Amino acid sequence: VSDCEEFETVQELLSGLKEYFEFYNFERPHQSLVGKTPAEIYWGRDVVKKAA
């Protein structure tokens, strides 16, 4: 989801938000979490994103 992306429907918006939240929580390492993802911190172990 980019800053300037436009969505035609609410469903497209919700899909884009879901995709971003999955990326943010399961794939993107966070500097403040010492290079871990929020999911890794929450569950206390390495987490593999489940297939969509």
N, CA, C and O atoms as a Tripos MOL2 file, in Angstrom:
@<TRIPOS>MOLECULE
protein
  208   207    52     0     0
PROTEIN
NO_CHARGES

@<TRIPOS>ATOM
      1 N           0.8600   -1.1730    0.0000 N.3       1 VAL1
      2 CA          0.0000    0.0000    0.0000 C.3       1 VAL1
      3 C           0.9000    1.2280    0.0000 C.2       1 VAL1
      4 O           1.6600    1.4540    0.9420 O.2       1 VAL1
      5 N           0.8100    1.9980   -1.0400 N.am      2 SER2
      6 CA          1.6450    3.1940   -1.1220 C.3       2 SER2
      7 C           0.8820    4.4010   -0.5910 C.2       2 SER2
      8 O          -0.3360    4.3560   -0.4130 O.2       2 SER2
      9 N           1.6150    5.4770   -0.3430 N.am      3 ASP3
     10 CA          1.0040    6.6860    0.2040 C.3       3 ASP3
     11 C          -0.0280    7.3020   -0.7320 C.2       3 ASP3
     12 O          -0.9820    7.9310   -0.2750 O.2       3 ASP3
     13 N           0.1560    7.1260   -2.0300 N.am      4 CYS4
     14 CA         -0.7340    7.7930   -2.9760 C.3       4 CYS4
     15 C          -1.6520    6.8140   -3.7110 C.2       4 CYS4
     16 O          -2.3190    7.1920   -4.6730 O.2       4 CYS4
     17 N          -1.6850    5.5670   -3.2650 N.am      5 GLU5
     18 CA         -2.5300    4.5790   -3.9270 C.3       5 GLU5
     19 C          -4.0030    4.8960   -3.6830 C.2       5 GLU5
     20 O          -4.4070    5.2100   -2.5640 O.2       5 GLU5
     21 N          -4.7920    4.8100   -4.7430 N.am      6 GLU6
     22 CA         -6.2230    5.0500   -4.6270 C.3       6 GLU6
     23 C          -6.9520    3.7230   -4.7770 C.2       6 GLU6
     24 O          -6.5160    2.8440   -5.5200 O.2       6 GLU6
     25 N          -8.0520    3.5890   -4.0730 N.am      7 PHE7
     26 CA         -8.8290    2.3640   -4.1100 C.3       7 PHE7
     27 C         -10.1910    2.6490   -4.7180 C.2       7 PHE7
     28 O         -10.8190    3.6650   -4.4190 O.2       7 PHE7
     29 N         -10.6340    1.7510   -5.5630 N.am      8 GLU8
     30 CA        -11.9240    1.9130   -6.2350 C.3       8 GLU8
     31 C         -13.0850    1.5170   -5.3280 C.2       8 GLU8
     32 O         -14.1680    2.0950   -5.4210 O.2       8 GLU8
     33 N         -12.8710    0.5390   -4.4560 N.am      9 THR9
     34 CA        -13.9470    0.0410   -3.5960 C.3       9 THR9
     35 C         -13.4400   -0.1100   -2.1660 C.2       9 THR9
     36 O         -12.2370   -0.1020   -1.9060 O.2       9 THR9
     37 N         -14.3810   -0.2470   -1.2590 N.am     10 VAL10
     38 CA        -14.0330   -0.4990    0.1400 C.3      10 VAL10
     39 C         -13.3010   -1.8370    0.2450 C.2      10 VAL10
     40 O         -12.3510   -1.9680    1.0170 O.2      10 VAL10
     41 N         -13.7380   -2.8220   -0.5250 N.am     11 GLN11
     42 CA        -13.0920   -4.1370   -0.5000 C.3      11 GLN11
     43 C         -11.6220   -4.0330   -0.9090 C.2      11 GLN11
     44 O         -10.7710   -4.6790   -0.2960 O.2      11 GLN11
     45 N         -11.3100   -3.2420   -1.9200 N.am     12 GLU12
     46 CA         -9.9170   -3.0400   -2.3250 C.3      12 GLU12
     47 C          -9.1230   -2.3840   -1.2060 C.2      12 GLU12
     48 O          -7.9770   -2.7560   -0.9540 O.2      12 GLU12
     49 N          -9.7220   -1.4160   -0.5390 N.am     13 LEU13
     50 CA         -9.0640   -0.7510    0.5820 C.3      13 LEU13
     51 C          -8.7720   -1.7420    1.6980 C.2      13 LEU13
     52 O          -7.6540   -1.7880    2.2110 O.2      13 LEU13
     53 N          -9.7660   -2.5320    2.0780 N.am     14 LEU14
     54 CA         -9.5820   -3.5090    3.1490 C.3      14 LEU14
     55 C          -8.5220   -4.5430    2.7900 C.2      14 LEU14
     56 O          -7.7320   -4.9480    3.6430 O.2      14 LEU14
     57 N          -8.5050   -4.9640    1.5470 N.am     15 SER15
     58 CA         -7.4980   -5.9220    1.0880 C.3      15 SER15
     59 C          -6.1000   -5.3160    1.1650 C.2      15 SER15
     60 O          -5.1540   -5.9780    1.5920 O.2      15 SER15
     61 N          -5.9750   -4.0650    0.7560 N.am     16 GLY16
     62 CA         -4.6890   -3.3760    0.8250 C.3      16 GLY16
     63 C          -4.2120   -3.1950    2.2540 C.2      16 GLY16
     64 O          -3.0260   -3.3540    2.5410 O.2      16 GLY16
     65 N          -5.1330   -2.8620    3.1520 N.am     17 LEU17
     66 CA         -4.7740   -2.7180    4.5630 C.3      17 LEU17
     67 C          -4.3330   -4.0440    5.1620 C.2      17 LEU17
     68 O          -3.3490   -4.0950    5.9000 O.2      17 LEU17
     69 N          -5.0480   -5.1100    4.8530 N.am     18 LYS18
     70 CA         -4.6800   -6.4430    5.3560 C.3      18 LYS18
     71 C          -3.2710   -6.8100    4.8910 C.2      18 LYS18
     72 O          -2.4580   -7.2980    5.6750 O.2      18 LYS18
     73 N          -2.9930   -6.5740    3.6160 N.am     19 GLU19
     74 CA         -1.6740   -6.8740    3.0560 C.3      19 GLU19
     75 C          -0.5850   -6.0800    3.7800 C.2      19 GLU19
     76 O           0.4690   -6.6230    4.1100 O.2      19 GLU19
     77 N          -0.8440   -4.8020    4.0230 N.am     20 TYR20
     78 CA          0.1500   -3.9700    4.6970 C.3      20 TYR20
     79 C           0.3660   -4.4150    6.1400 C.2      20 TYR20
     80 O           1.5060   -4.5070    6.5940 O.2      20 TYR20
     81 N          -0.7130   -4.6930    6.8620 N.am     21 PHE21
     82 CA         -0.5800   -5.1130    8.2600 C.3      21 PHE21
     83 C           0.1800   -6.4330    8.3720 C.2      21 PHE21
     84 O           0.9670   -6.6120    9.3020 O.2      21 PHE21
     85 N          -0.0440   -7.3600    7.4380 N.am     22 GLU22
     86 CA          0.6970   -8.6240    7.4420 C.3      22 GLU22
     87 C           2.1820   -8.3640    7.1980 C.2      22 GLU22
     88 O           3.0370   -8.9490    7.8630 O.2      22 GLU22
     89 N           2.4830   -7.4910    6.2470 N.am     23 PHE23
     90 CA          3.8750   -7.1340    5.9840 C.3      23 PHE23
     91 C           4.5030   -6.5020    7.2210 C.2      23 PHE23
     92 O           5.5930   -6.8940    7.6350 O.2      23 PHE23
     93 N           3.8230   -5.5310    7.8080 N.am     24 TYR24
     94 CA          4.3490   -4.7730    8.9460 C.3      24 TYR24
     95 C           4.5920   -5.6690   10.1550 C.2      24 TYR24
     96 O           5.6050   -5.5260   10.8400 O.2      24 TYR24
     97 N           3.6840   -6.5770   10.4180 N.am     25 ASN25
     98 CA          3.7720   -7.3990   11.6210 C.3      25 ASN25
     99 C           4.5560   -8.6950   11.4650 C.2      25 ASN25
    100 O           5.1060   -9.1980   12.4450 O.2      25 ASN25
    101 N           4.6210   -9.2540   10.2430 N.am     26 PHE26
    102 CA          5.2420  -10.5580   10.0550 C.3      26 PHE26
    103 C           6.5240  -10.5420    9.2300 C.2      26 PHE26
    104 O           7.3210  -11.4740    9.3380 O.2      26 PHE26
    105 N           6.7500   -9.5200    8.4120 N.am     27 GLU27
    106 CA          7.8940   -9.5320    7.4990 C.3      27 GLU27
    107 C           8.9080   -8.4240    7.7610 C.2      27 GLU27
    108 O          10.1050   -8.6300    7.5590 O.2      27 GLU27
    109 N           8.4620   -7.2780    8.1950 N.am     28 ARG28
    110 CA          9.3330   -6.1040    8.3230 C.3      28 ARG28
    111 C          10.0440   -6.0890    9.6680 C.2      28 ARG28
    112 O           9.3940   -5.9630   10.7060 O.2      28 ARG28
    113 N          11.3760   -6.2170    9.6670 N.am     29 PRO29
    114 CA         12.1130   -6.1000   10.9280 C.3      29 PRO29
    115 C          12.0290   -4.6650   11.4520 C.2      29 PRO29
    116 O          12.0510   -3.7100   10.6760 O.2      29 PRO29
    117 N          11.9320   -4.5260   12.7610 N.am     30 HIS30
    118 CA         11.8090   -3.2140   13.3830 C.3      30 HIS30
    119 C          13.0720   -2.9130   14.1790 C.2      30 HIS30
    120 O          13.5080   -3.7220   14.9970 O.2      30 HIS30
    121 N          13.6480   -1.7580   13.9360 N.am     31 GLN31
    122 CA         14.8660   -1.3540   14.6340 C.3      31 GLN31
    123 C          14.6380   -1.3200   16.1420 C.2      31 GLN31
    124 O          15.5060   -1.7440   16.9060 O.2      31 GLN31
    125 N          13.4940   -0.8270   16.5760 N.am     32 SER32
    126 CA         13.2170   -0.7250   18.0120 C.3      32 SER32
    127 C          13.0100   -2.0940   18.6640 C.2      32 SER32
    128 O          13.0260   -2.2080   19.8900 O.2      32 SER32
    129 N          12.8160   -3.1290   17.8470 N.am     33 LEU33
    130 CA         12.6510   -4.4960   18.3580 C.3      33 LEU33
    131 C          13.8980   -5.3350   18.0810 C.2      33 LEU33
    132 O          13.8300   -6.5620   18.0190 O.2      33 LEU33
    133 N          15.0320   -4.6610   17.9170 N.am     34 VAL34
    134 CA         16.3370   -5.2990   17.6830 C.3      34 VAL34
    135 C          16.2830   -6.2130   16.4510 C.2      34 VAL34
    136 O          16.7870   -7.3360   16.4680 O.2      34 VAL34
    137 N          15.6650   -5.7070   15.3970 N.am     35 GLY35
    138 CA         15.6450   -6.4280   14.1320 C.3      35 GLY35
    139 C          14.6120   -7.5370   14.0390 C.2      35 GLY35
    140 O          14.6050   -8.2940   13.0680 O.2      35 GLY35
    141 N          13.7460   -7.6440   15.0250 N.am     36 LYS36
    142 CA         12.6970   -8.6650   14.9870 C.3      36 LYS36
    143 C          11.3860   -8.0320   14.5380 C.2      36 LYS36
    144 O          11.2320   -6.8100   14.5290 O.2      36 LYS36
    145 N          10.4520   -8.8910   14.1700 N.am     37 THR37
    146 CA          9.1250   -8.4130   13.7950 C.3      37 THR37
    147 C           8.2380   -8.3760   15.0380 C.2      37 THR37
    148 O           8.5400   -9.0460   16.0260 O.2      37 THR37
    149 N           7.1510   -7.6070   15.0070 N.am     38 PRO38
    150 CA          6.2260   -7.6210   16.1390 C.3      38 PRO38
    151 C           5.6970   -9.0270   16.4430 C.2      38 PRO38
    152 O           5.5150   -9.3750   17.6100 O.2      38 PRO38
    153 N           5.4540   -9.8250   15.4210 N.am     39 ALA39
    154 CA          4.9650  -11.1910   15.6400 C.3      39 ALA39
    155 C           5.9990  -12.0270   16.3940 C.2      39 ALA39
    156 O           5.6390  -12.7980   17.2830 O.2      39 ALA39
    157 N           7.2710  -11.8800   16.0490 N.am     40 GLU40
    158 CA          8.3230  -12.6240   16.7520 C.3      40 GLU40
    159 C           8.3820  -12.2300   18.2200 C.2      40 GLU40
    160 O           8.5690  -13.0880   19.0820 O.2      40 GLU40
    161 N           8.2280  -10.9610   18.5090 N.am     41 ILE41
    162 CA          8.2450  -10.4900   19.8950 C.3      41 ILE41
    163 C           7.0040  -11.0000   20.6290 C.2      41 ILE41
    164 O           7.1110  -11.4780   21.7590 O.2      41 ILE41
    165 N           5.8500  -10.9070   20.0130 N.am     42 TYR42
    166 CA          4.5990  -11.3060   20.6540 C.3      42 TYR42
    167 C           4.6050  -12.7900   21.0080 C.2      42 TYR42
    168 O           4.2570  -13.1660   22.1270 O.2      42 TYR42
    169 N           5.0040  -13.6410   20.0450 N.am     43 TRP43
    170 CA          4.9740  -15.0770   20.2770 C.3      43 TRP43
    171 C           6.2770  -15.6140   20.8660 C.2      43 TRP43
    172 O           6.3480  -16.7830   21.2440 O.2      43 TRP43
    173 N           7.3030  -14.7760   20.9470 N.am     44 GLY44
    174 CA          8.5510  -15.1780   21.5690 C.3      44 GLY44
    175 C           9.3740  -16.1590   20.7700 C.2      44 GLY44
    176 O          10.2210  -16.8580   21.3260 O.2      44 GLY44
    177 N           9.1390  -16.2210   19.4750 N.am     45 ARG45
    178 CA          9.9030  -17.1290   18.6100 C.3      45 ARG45
    179 C           9.7990  -16.6340   17.1740 C.2      45 ARG45
    180 O           9.0170  -15.7340   16.8660 O.2      45 ARG45
    181 N          10.6050  -17.2410   16.2970 N.am     46 ASP46
    182 CA         10.5140  -16.9010   14.8820 C.3      46 ASP46
    183 C           9.1620  -17.3630   14.3550 C.2      46 ASP46
    184 O           8.7160  -18.4750   14.6410 O.2      46 ASP46
    185 N           8.5330  -16.5130   13.5990 N.am     47 VAL47
    186 CA          7.2040  -16.8070   13.0660 C.3      47 VAL47
    187 C           7.2960  -16.7980   11.5540 C.2      47 VAL47
    188 O           7.8330  -15.8600   10.9650 O.2      47 VAL47
    189 N           6.7800  -17.8290   10.9320 N.am     48 VAL48
    190 CA          6.7220  -17.8860    9.4780 C.3      48 VAL48
    191 C           5.3200  -17.4840    9.0750 C.2      48 VAL48
    192 O           4.3370  -18.0270    9.5780 O.2      48 VAL48
    193 N           5.2340  -16.5250    8.1610 N.am     49 LYS49
    194 CA          3.9280  -16.0600    7.6970 C.3      49 LYS49
    195 C           3.2110  -17.2150    7.0170 C.2      49 LYS49
    196 O           3.7690  -17.8670    6.1350 O.2      49 LYS49
    197 N           1.9760  -17.4660    7.4280 N.am     50 LYS50
    198 CA          1.2140  -18.5450    6.8210 C.3      50 LYS50
    199 C           0.7850  -18.1610    5.4150 C.2      50 LYS50
    200 O           0.5850  -16.9850    5.1120 O.2      50 LYS50
    201 N           0.6480  -19.1570    4.5720 N.am     51 ALA51
    202 CA          0.2740  -18.9190    3.1790 C.3      51 ALA51
    203 C          -1.1090  -18.2980    3.1110 C.2      51 ALA51
    204 O          -2.0050  -18.6530    3.8770 O.2      51 ALA51
    205 N          -1.2690  -17.3650    2.1830 N.am     52 ALA52
    206 CA         -2.5560  -16.6610    2.0400 C.3      52 ALA52
    207 C          -3.5970  -17.5420    1.4060 C.2      52 ALA52
    208 O          -4.7340  -17.1120    1.2120 O.2      52 ALA52
@<TRIPOS>BOND
     1     1     2 1
     2     2     3 1
     3     3     4 2
     4     3     5 am
     5     5     6 1
     6     6     7 1
     7     7     8 2
     8     7     9 am
     9     9    10 1
    10    10    11 1
    11    11    12 2
    12    11    13 am
    13    13    14 1
    14    14    15 1
    15    15    16 2
    16    15    17 am
    17    17    18 1
    18    18    19 1
    19    19    20 2
    20    19    21 am
    21    21    22 1
    22    22    23 1
    23    23    24 2
    24    23    25 am
    25    25    26 1
    26    26    27 1
    27    27    28 2
    28    27    29 am
    29    29    30 1
    30    30    31 1
    31    31    32 2
    32    31    33 am
    33    33    34 1
    34    34    35 1
    35    35    36 2
    36    35    37 am
    37    37    38 1
    38    38    39 1
    39    39    40 2
    40    39    41 am
    41    41    42 1
    42    42    43 1
    43    43    44 2
    44    43    45 am
    45    45    46 1
    46    46    47 1
    47    47    48 2
    48    47    49 am
    49    49    50 1
    50    50    51 1
    51    51    52 2
    52    51    53 am
    53    53    54 1
    54    54    55 1
    55    55    56 2
    56    55    57 am
    57    57    58 1
    58    58    59 1
    59    59    60 2
    60    59    61 am
    61    61    62 1
    62    62    63 1
    63    63    64 2
    64    63    65 am
    65    65    66 1
    66    66    67 1
    67    67    68 2
    68    67    69 am
    69    69    70 1
    70    70    71 1
    71    71    72 2
    72    71    73 am
    73    73    74 1
    74    74    75 1
    75    75    76 2
    76    75    77 am
    77    77    78 1
    78    78    79 1
    79    79    80 2
    80    79    81 am
    81    81    82 1
    82    82    83 1
    83    83    84 2
    84    83    85 am
    85    85    86 1
    86    86    87 1
    87    87    88 2
    88    87    89 am
    89    89    90 1
    90    90    91 1
    91    91    92 2
    92    91    93 am
    93    93    94 1
    94    94    95 1
    95    95    96 2
    96    95    97 am
    97    97    98 1
    98    98    99 1
    99    99   100 2
   100    99   101 am
   101   101   102 1
   102   102   103 1
   103   103   104 2
   104   103   105 am
   105   105   106 1
   106   106   107 1
   107   107   108 2
   108   107   109 am
   109   109   110 1
   110   110   111 1
   111   111   112 2
   112   111   113 am
   113   113   114 1
   114   114   115 1
   115   115   116 2
   116   115   117 am
   117   117   118 1
   118   118   119 1
   119   119   120 2
   120   119   121 am
   121   121   122 1
   122   122   123 1
   123   123   124 2
   124   123   125 am
   125   125   126 1
   126   126   127 1
   127   127   128 2
   128   127   129 am
   129   129   130 1
   130   130   131 1
   131   131   132 2
   132   131   133 am
   133   133   134 1
   134   134   135 1
   135   135   136 2
   136   135   137 am
   137   137   138 1
   138   138   139 1
   139   139   140 2
   140   139   141 am
   141   141   142 1
   142   142   143 1
   143   143   144 2
   144   143   145 am
   145   145   146 1
   146   146   147 1
   147   147   148 2
   148   147   149 am
   149   149   150 1
   150   150   151 1
   151   151   152 2
   152   151   153 am
   153   153   154 1
   154   154   155 1
   155   155   156 2
   156   155   157 am
   157   157   158 1
   158   158   159 1
   159   159   160 2
   160   159   161 am
   161   161   162 1
   162   162   163 1
   163   163   164 2
   164   163   165 am
   165   165   166 1
   166   166   167 1
   167   167   168 2
   168   167   169 am
   169   169   170 1
   170   170   171 1
   171   171   172 2
   172   171   173 am
   173   173   174 1
   174   174   175 1
   175   175   176 2
   176   175   177 am
   177   177   178 1
   178   178   179 1
   179   179   180 2
   180   179   181 am
   181   181   182 1
   182   182   183 1
   183   183   184 2
   184   183   185 am
   185   185   186 1
   186   186   187 1
   187   187   188 2
   188   187   189 am
   189   189   190 1
   190   190   191 1
   191   191   192 2
   192   191   193 am
   193   193   194 1
   194   194   195 1
   195   195   196 2
   196   195   197 am
   197   197   198 1
   198   198   199 1
   199   199   200 2
   200   199   201 am
   201   201   202 1
   202   202   203 1
   203   203   204 2
   204   203   205 am
   205   205   206 1
   206   206   207 1
   207   207   208 2
@<TRIPOS>SUBSTRUCTURE
     1 VAL1         2 RESIDUE 1 A VAL
     2 SER2         6 RESIDUE 1 A SER
     3 ASP3        10 RESIDUE 1 A ASP
     4 CYS4        14 RESIDUE 1 A CYS
     5 GLU5        18 RESIDUE 1 A GLU
     6 GLU6        22 RESIDUE 1 A GLU
     7 PHE7        26 RESIDUE 1 A PHE
     8 GLU8        30 RESIDUE 1 A GLU
     9 THR9        34 RESIDUE 1 A THR
    10 VAL10       38 RESIDUE 1 A VAL
    11 GLN11       42 RESIDUE 1 A GLN
    12 GLU12       46 RESIDUE 1 A GLU
    13 LEU13       50 RESIDUE 1 A LEU
    14 LEU14       54 RESIDUE 1 A LEU
    15 SER15       58 RESIDUE 1 A SER
    16 GLY16       62 RESIDUE 1 A GLY
    17 LEU17       66 RESIDUE 1 A LEU
    18 LYS18       70 RESIDUE 1 A LYS
    19 GLU19       74 RESIDUE 1 A GLU
    20 TYR20       78 RESIDUE 1 A TYR
    21 PHE21       82 RESIDUE 1 A PHE
    22 GLU22       86 RESIDUE 1 A GLU
    23 PHE23       90 RESIDUE 1 A PHE
    24 TYR24       94 RESIDUE 1 A TYR
    25 ASN25       98 RESIDUE 1 A ASN
    26 PHE26      102 RESIDUE 1 A PHE
    27 GLU27      106 RESIDUE 1 A GLU
    28 ARG28      110 RESIDUE 1 A ARG
    29 PRO29      114 RESIDUE 1 A PRO
    30 HIS30      118 RESIDUE 1 A HIS
    31 GLN31      122 RESIDUE 1 A GLN
    32 SER32      126 RESIDUE 1 A SER
    33 LEU33      130 RESIDUE 1 A LEU
    34 VAL34      134 RESIDUE 1 A VAL
    35 GLY35      138 RESIDUE 1 A GLY
    36 LYS36      142 RESIDUE 1 A LYS
    37 THR37      146 RESIDUE 1 A THR
    38 PRO38      150 RESIDUE 1 A PRO
    39 ALA39      154 RESIDUE 1 A ALA
    40 GLU40      158 RESIDUE 1 A GLU
    41 ILE41      162 RESIDUE 1 A ILE
    42 TYR42      166 RESIDUE 1 A TYR
    43 TRP43      170 RESIDUE 1 A TRP
    44 GLY44      174 RESIDUE 1 A GLY
    45 ARG45      178 RESIDUE 1 A ARG
    46 ASP46      182 RESIDUE 1 A ASP
    47 VAL47      186 RESIDUE 1 A VAL
    48 VAL48      190 RESIDUE 1 A VAL
    49 LYS49      194 RESIDUE 1 A LYS
    50 LYS50      198 RESIDUE 1 A LYS
    51 ALA51      202 RESIDUE 1 A ALA
    52 ALA52      206 RESIDUE 1 A ALA
